[in-house]
Amino acid sequence: MFVSVVTSHQEQDKKYILLDEQMNKLIEDSGCYLFTMLCGQQEETELGKRWAAVNGAPVRYLKASSSADLLGQLIKKSDYIIFILDGAAAINNAFMKYKNLGKHGSVIRLK
């Protein structure tokens, strides 16, 4: 299963804790431990990469010409996306596109 994390790059430590909780819930609910995290190559601090490194999950890197291109690829290629919504317009728009495709995912709303 290809899993992605889509969020802005603010408050990464707080978001990592929430991501870890959500991934543990996904593992528990689905009984699936075989995840490949889809990530962009440009950010060393990307949450998906960080979670995969800590938990021993494989990572597949996507090459993208822009942030918009990367979001489009993640939406198309992911089986499950965890959206961490913090008010960033591009992330909210990506969430709506993914939802309209009928794919599965989770939403974490930051206050």
C-alpha positions in Angstrom: 0.0 0.0 0.0 1.3 3.4 -0.9 0.8 6.0 1.9 1.5 9.7 1.7 1.4 12.6 4.1 0.3 16.0 2.8 0.8 19.1 5.0 2.6 22.4 5.1 6.0 22.7 6.6 5.0 24.5 9.8 5.1 23.0 13.3 6.7 19.7 12.1 7.3 18.2 15.6 3.7 18.6 16.6 2.5 17.2 13.3 4.9 14.2 13.6 3.4 13.2 16.9 -0.1 13.4 15.3 1.1 11.5 12.2 2.6 8.7 14.4 -0.7 8.3 16.3 -2.6 8.2 13.0 -0.3 5.6 11.4 -0.5 3.4 14.5 -4.3 3.6 14.3 -4.2 2.7 10.5 -2.0 -0.3 11.3 -4.3 -1.4 14.1 -7.5 -0.9 12.1 -6.3 -2.4 8.8 -4.0 -5.1 10.2 -1.6 -4.1 7.4 2.0 -3.5 8.3 3.3 -3.2 4.7 3.4 0.4 3.8 5.6 2.2 1.3 5.7 5.9 2.0 5.5 8.1 -1.1 7.6 11.3 -0.7 9.1 14.1 -2.6 12.8 14.4 -2.8 13.3 18.0 -1.9 12.7 18.1 1.8 14.9 16.2 4.3 12.5 17.1 7.0 9.4 15.7 5.3 7.2 14.0 7.8 6.6 10.8 5.7 10.4 10.3 5.3 10.9 10.8 9.0 8.1 8.4 10.0 9.4 5.8 7.6 13.0 6.1 8.9 11.9 5.7 12.5 9.6 2.8 11.8 11.6 0.9 9.2 9.2 1.4 6.3 10.4 1.7 2.7 10.2 5.0 0.9 9.5 5.6 -2.8 10.6 9.0 -4.0 8.6 11.0 -6.6 10.4 13.5 -8.9 8.4 16.6 -9.3 9.0 19.9 -11.0 7.0 21.9 -8.5 5.0 21.6 -5.3 1.8 21.5 -7.4 3.2 18.7 -9.5 4.2 16.7 -6.4 0.7 17.1 -4.9 -0.8 15.9 -8.2 1.4 12.8 -8.2 0.7 12.0 -4.6 -3.1 12.2 -5.2 -2.8 10.0 -8.3 -0.4 7.3 -6.9 -1.3 7.1 -3.2 -3.7 4.4 -1.9 -4.1 6.3 1.4 -3.2 9.9 2.2 -3.1 11.5 5.6 -3.9 15.1 5.3 -2.8 17.4 8.1 -4.9 20.5 7.5 -3.6 23.7 9.0 -5.3 26.3 6.8 -2.9 26.2 3.9 -5.0 26.7 0.8 -3.0 24.3 -1.5 -3.4 21.5 1.1 -7.1 22.1 1.4 -7.5 22.0 -2.4 -5.5 18.8 -2.6 -7.7 17.2 0.0 -10.9 18.1 -2.0 -9.4 16.6 -5.2 -8.5 13.4 -3.4 -11.9 13.1 -1.7 -13.6 13.6 -5.1 -11.7 10.6 -6.5 -13.3 8.4 -3.8 -9.9 7.3 -2.4 -9.3 6.6 1.2 -7.5 8.7 3.7 -7.5 10.4 7.1 -7.8 14.1 8.0 -6.1 15.7 11.0 -7.3 19.2 11.6 -5.0 21.5 13.5 -6.6 24.2 15.6 
